[in-house]
Amino acid sequence: MGHKVIVFDISVIRGLWETRVRKHQERQKKEAERLEQSALEKIKEEWNFVQECREKGIPQSLYCKNGFVDTSMSLLERLEKNSLMAKKESLSKKREKIKNKFIFEISGEQWKELPDSLQEQTYLKEWHIENTLIHIIPTYIQLFREMRILDLPKNQITHLPTEIGDLKNLKELNVSFNHLKTIPPELGDCENLEKLDLAGNLELTELPFELSNLKQVTFIDVSANKFSSIPICVLRMSNLQWLDISNNCLNDLPQDIDRLEELQTFLLHKNKLTYLPQALLNLTKLTLLVVSGEGLVEIPTAICDSSTHLKFVSLMDNPIGNTKYQDSEEMTGNEQDRQHFEKEFMKAYIEDLKERESVPSYTTKVSFNLQL
């Protein structure tokens, strides 16, 4: 007896199979749509994002606002960048903190004297003391052999100790707007000094000849004092580039002013000058000269020549009426404040001049009213 073979229509079988495949694909599509709209999938995405942020050290407060997590890639990239910047800033602050271990800083009128513990910190390299009632710099300052900067503006300091001459590494000394009447000759032993600011003490009349030893000095500011002439020691400072002797009592300039061969900025305004010597023309590196114009009757013609690199500035001074005070201390304080304000004004003006790469010929001479 032979086998029976059942024959089907192949097209029918293919139709059944295609129908099942189509239904399976539809179910997959619906499942994908359901998962896409599912809260569980959103939670999973946020969880993975949170994990990635934690691995990269990004604080939760940056990516989670009001209970919602922002999972945008742009945010992640931005947060990662900010996190790296924050780490770098933190490292920089740590380095600065280490560096600041060598810096002593105080300010405010609550300070009337230096703390006793200071004399034990002889490793310090900088003192920054400003706007206090401190009037004495102790003699133990000689122990600070590594001192680089003494920044002591706007205090009540009446004198500098002779021991300051032991600071052989001192590079900057700023005792502006104090109450100094003399400068110790021993300061001339600070052979590495580069910057000396004595402005606004109001009573200084001379500098000791021993300061001639300061051959590294490039900056001298003795403005707002009572100098009747440029100190001889200053004329011996061969590397001097900036000299501010404005607002003093100068009647004339020495004929050997051209000894200052490196001088670039010379501030002479608010003195009693009637003429400028020809020797100024020998200062080939001089680029800025500021004088008071009302009393001048003779100026070398070449100074005003537009072909030179010199920026000649003539300020027309307006006398300020003298106000009488019952309290002399109040008058002194008020005068120092006024002088300080004027210096800040001039500093801003000079910086503006220096930023100009070229100056038209008709602006090489500048006159304006200085009312403070």
Secondary structure as GFF3:
##gff-version 3
##sequence-region A 1 372
A	DSSP	alpha_helix	10	37	.	.	.	ID=ss1
A	DSSP	alpha_helix	39	55	.	.	.	ID=ss2
A	DSSP	alpha_helix	60	63	.	.	.	ID=ss3
A	DSSP	beta_strand	64	65	.	.	.	ID=ss4
A	DSSP	beta_strand	68	69	.	.	.	ID=ss5
A	DSSP	alpha_helix	73	100	.	.	.	ID=ss6
A	DSSP	beta_strand	103	107	.	.	.	ID=ss7
A	DSSP	three_ten_helix	116	120	.	.	.	ID=ss8
A	DSSP	beta_strand	126	130	.	.	.	ID=ss9
A	DSSP	three_ten_helix	139	143	.	.	.	ID=ss10
A	DSSP	beta_strand	149	151	.	.	.	ID=ss11
A	DSSP	three_ten_helix	162	166	.	.	.	ID=ss12
A	DSSP	beta_strand	172	174	.	.	.	ID=ss13
A	DSSP	three_ten_helix	185	189	.	.	.	ID=ss14
A	DSSP	beta_strand	195	197	.	.	.	ID=ss15
A	DSSP	three_ten_helix	209	213	.	.	.	ID=ss16
A	DSSP	beta_strand	219	221	.	.	.	ID=ss17
A	DSSP	alpha_helix	232	235	.	.	.	ID=ss18
A	DSSP	beta_strand	242	244	.	.	.	ID=ss19
A	DSSP	three_ten_helix	257	259	.	.	.	ID=ss20
A	DSSP	beta_strand	265	267	.	.	.	ID=ss21
A	DSSP	three_ten_helix	278	282	.	.	.	ID=ss22
A	DSSP	beta_strand	288	292	.	.	.	ID=ss23
A	DSSP	three_ten_helix	301	304	.	.	.	ID=ss24
A	DSSP	beta_strand	311	317	.	.	.	ID=ss25
A	DSSP	alpha_helix	328	355	.	.	.	ID=ss26
A	DSSP	three_ten_helix	361	363	.	.	.	ID=ss27
A	DSSP	beta_strand	369	370	.	.	.	ID=ss28
###
